[in-house]
Amino acid sequence: MKQKREHPELSASEYAIAQDVIDLATHRVQDGASLIYVRALSAGKSGGHVLVVKATRTGKALWVTSVRRLSRQQAEREAEIARLLKKGK
């Protein structure tokens, strides 16, 4: 319930893809208390998704804080992934 209260902008379909993005992430970045998961798909498909989650101290629970689609047409996709990866360094 807290998740829905804190982030009503996230749809049920975005929550449905969240586990796939985590399980099949092509990049994972630690950014402070957040983990950024990027799932970049092949060029023939949609561009992929960026999922940002926060974890409890024990790591047993995650909260989705952001989900964003990366469209295939988005010319900056590679630059966006590189920028996100730099945040973790």
C-alpha positions, 0 to 999 in steps of 0.5 A, spaced: 500 500 500 505 504 501 508 503 494 501 505 491 501 511 496 508 514 494 508 513 487 501 513 484 504 515 477 506 508 476 501 503 473 500 496 474 503 494 467 509 498 470 510 494 476 509 487 472 515 489 468 519 490 474 521 483 476 523 482 469 527 488 469 531 486 475 532 479 473 534 480 466 538 487 467 543 488 462 546 493 467 546 494 475 548 501 478 549 502 486 547 510 487 547 511 494 541 508 497 538 506 490 539 501 485 539 502 478 537 497 473 537 498 466 534 492 461 537 494 454 533 490 449 536 489 442 535 494 436 529 490 433 525 491 439 523 496 444 529 500 447 528 497 454 527 500 461 530 503 466 528 501 473 530 505 480 529 501 486 530 502 494 532 496 498 531 495 505 537 495 510 536 487 510 535 487 502 529 483 503 524 488 500 525 493 494 521 499 493 520 501 486 521 509 485 522 510 478 520 506 471 522 509 465 521 506 458 527 507 453 524 507 446 528 504 440 527 511 436 530 515 442 537 517 439 540 518 446 539 511 448 546 509 449 548 516 452 543 515 457 545 508 459 552 510 459 550 516 464 547 512 468 553 507 469 557 513 471 553 515 477 555 508 480 562 510 479 
